[in-house]
Structures are given as C-alpha cells and as structure tokens.
Amino acid sequence: MKIKSTKNTEHYIWGENCDGWHLAKSQNLSIIQERVPAGSSEIRHLHQRAEQFFFVLSGTATLEIKGIEYQLHPEQGIHVPANTPHQLINRGTEELIFLVTSTPPAKGDRVAVPN
C-alpha cells in the first residue's frame, strides 16, 4: 500500500490548461483529483458504462447534467449515472479543485454529446 497525493502519482494534462492526478487506478475503480482554472471547462459528453461522483474540494463547479445546471461548492458532490450527458464548467474567479470517482474507470468510455 502507498499513500497517494498529487506530488507522487501519475499526472496528466487535459483540455488546454487543466490537470489530473490518478489517486486510485484499478480495473474497477478510478479516483482522480482535477484542477480547472477559472473560465475553463470540459466538453459535454457521456460515459456508456462508467458512473461518476464529482466532489468539490475548493472553488465552485457548475455541472450541467441532462440540461440542468447544478452549482457545487466545497464539500458538496453529485452522482452522474452512466449514459447521462454532462459537462463540468468553472465559471468562478478562482481555480476549481475536485475529485471524480468513476466505476468502472471512464477511460475510453467517453462519447461527445452536442450541446
């Protein structure tokens, strides 16, 4: 067993300027800490198999799920079932830090969905 943090785990860059760190990565589970600068977002998409739980650590997230926008503040989270169109947006003035848990892992399971 190994204690994980953003300082000692696999890092990747997504979008133009967002970061992700794999805190847990197995065949059945993925937990990623992500950083999204103010004004940045991901594309609207869905996962065919993976369900996800987004949990905000700092900043404010706007999560659009099936056309409804939810504002998530620190220590708040929301579940996104599989096959559910969604998009995460940082409309705040500070960077957004959150955890996203996926089961099974969402890699290779993403399908872009038009707005």
C-alpha positions in Angstrom: 0.0 0.0 0.0 1.1 3.5 -0.8 -0.2 6.9 0.5 -1.1 8.9 -2.6 -1.1 12.7 -3.2 -0.7 14.9 -6.2 3.0 15.0 -5.5 3.7 11.3 -6.0 1.1 10.0 -8.5 0.6 9.9 -12.3 -0.2 13.3 -13.7 -1.8 14.3 -17.0 -3.0 17.5 -18.7 -6.4 17.7 -20.4 -8.1 20.4 -22.4 -5.8 23.4 -22.8 -4.8 24.0 -19.3 -6.4 21.5 -16.8 -4.6 18.9 -14.7 -5.5 15.5 -13.4 -3.8 13.2 -10.9 -4.7 9.5 -10.6 -5.1 8.8 -6.9 -6.6 5.3 -7.4 -6.4 3.4 -10.7 -7.6 -0.2 -11.0 -9.7 -2.3 -13.3 -12.9 -1.4 -11.3 -12.2 2.0 -9.8 -10.7 5.4 -10.7 -10.3 8.3 -8.4 -8.8 11.4 -9.9 -8.1 14.8 -8.4 -8.5 17.5 -11.1 -7.7 21.2 -11.3 -9.7 23.5 -13.6 -8.6 27.2 -13.9 -11.3 29.9 -13.9 -13.1 30.1 -17.2 -12.2 26.6 -18.3 -14.5 23.6 -19.0 -14.6 20.1 -20.4 -16.7 19.2 -23.5 -20.3 17.9 -23.0 -20.2 14.1 -23.0 -21.4 10.9 -21.5 -19.9 7.6 -20.4 -21.6 4.4 -21.7 -20.5 2.2 -18.8 -19.0 4.4 -16.1 -21.0 6.1 -13.4 -19.2 9.0 -11.7 -19.3 11.1 -8.5 -17.9 14.6 -8.5 -16.9 16.1 -5.2 -15.6 19.7 -4.9 -12.6 20.4 -2.6 -12.2 24.1 -3.4 -13.7 26.6 -5.8 -17.2 26.3 -7.4 -18.2 23.9 -10.1 -21.1 24.2 -12.5 -22.1 20.7 -13.6 -24.7 20.6 -16.3 -26.5 17.2 -16.2 -29.2 16.5 -18.9 -29.8 20.2 -19.4 -30.0 21.2 -15.7 -27.2 23.2 -14.1 -26.0 22.4 -10.6 -23.7 24.6 -8.5 -21.3 22.6 -6.4 -19.4 24.3 -3.6 -16.6 22.9 -1.3 -17.6 19.7 0.4 -20.6 19.1 -2.0 -20.9 16.4 -4.6 -23.2 14.9 -7.1 -23.7 11.5 -8.8 -23.8 11.2 -12.6 -25.2 7.8 -13.7 -23.9 6.1 -16.8 -25.3 7.2 -20.2 -26.1 10.7 -18.8 -24.9 13.7 -20.8 -22.9 16.1 -18.6 -20.4 19.0 -18.7 -18.2 20.4 -15.9 -17.6 24.2 -16.1 -15.6 26.6 -13.9 -17.4 29.9 -14.1 -15.8 31.1 -10.9 -12.9 33.5 -10.4 -10.7 31.0 -8.7 -9.4 27.6 -9.7 -11.6 24.6 -9.1 -10.2 21.5 -7.4 -12.4 18.4 -7.2 -12.4 14.6 -7.1 -14.1 12.5 -9.7 -14.7 8.8 -8.8 -15.6 6.5 -11.7 -16.6 2.9 -11.6 -15.7 1.2 -13.8 -12.9 3.7 -14.9 -14.1 6.1 -17.6 -11.0 5.9 -19.8 -12.0 5.0 -23.4 -15.7 5.2 -22.4 -16.4 8.9 -23.3 -18.7 9.9 -26.1 -19.0 13.6 -27.1 -22.6 14.9 -27.0 -23.6 18.1 -28.8 -25.0 21.0 -26.6 
